[in-house]
Amino acid sequence: MTPIGELIRIEFLKQERSVAWFARKLACDRTNIYRIFEKQSIDTEQLKRISIILNHNFLADIANDVDDKLSVKNSQQ
């Protein structure tokens, strides 16, 4: 699976939002936004907030990846 920070960055860029806008919505510094884009993993509460802000269910993306991996595992047994 693509790292979660990259998925967030892709959705963020699709929406053509500014880093300043995103930082205001998350109530953090702009440098923290760039750190989020680099993350391999993220706290679920923060991911929930980001999902709401960007109107994209990143938790569902992760769940779909888990389902896909379970399907592959089960088909190999």
N, C-alpha and C positions, 0 to 999 in steps of 0.2 A: 504494500500500500504506500502511496505517496505520503510523506511526512505531513502531519496535521498543519504545521505552520505553512507549508507550501500550498495545501488546500485552501487555507484561509487567505493567503496572498492571492491566489488565482481568483477566488470569488471577489475579493476586495478590488482587484484590477478590473474585473468584468463590470463592476458597478461604477467604475470611474470616480471613486471617492478619493478625498484627500487624506493624507496621513493625519493632518491636524484635525479633521472631522472625526476620524476614527478614534484618535486619542481623547478628544473631548467626550465622545460617547462612552468610552471605557474608563474615563476619569483617570487617565494616566499621562505620562510624558510621551512625546513623539518617539523618543529612542526606544521605549518599551514596545512600540508597535513593530519596529524593525526586529526586535528580539523575538517577538511572537512569530514572525514570518520565518525565523530560523529554527524554531522548536521542532523536535522530533516527537514530543509528547506534551500534553497540556493538562492542567487541572480541569476536572469535569465541570465545576461551577463556572470557571472562567470560559470554558468552551460553550456552555449554555448561554452565558451573557453575549458572547461573540455571535453565536447563532441567531439570537434575537435581534441584535444590532444589524447584522448583515442580512437578516431574513432568509437564512439558509441553515438547514438542519445538519450540522456537521456530525452530530451524534448518530444520525441515521446513516451517514456515509460510513462511519466506523462500524456500525451494526451490520451494514450490508457486506462490508469486507470480512467481518467475522463469519457471517452466514456463508459466504463464498468459500472461505477456508474450511469451514466445517463440512460443507458439501463435498469438497475435494477429499478431505480426510475420510469421510464416511464411504465414499465411492471406492477408495483404495483398500478398504477393509474387507 
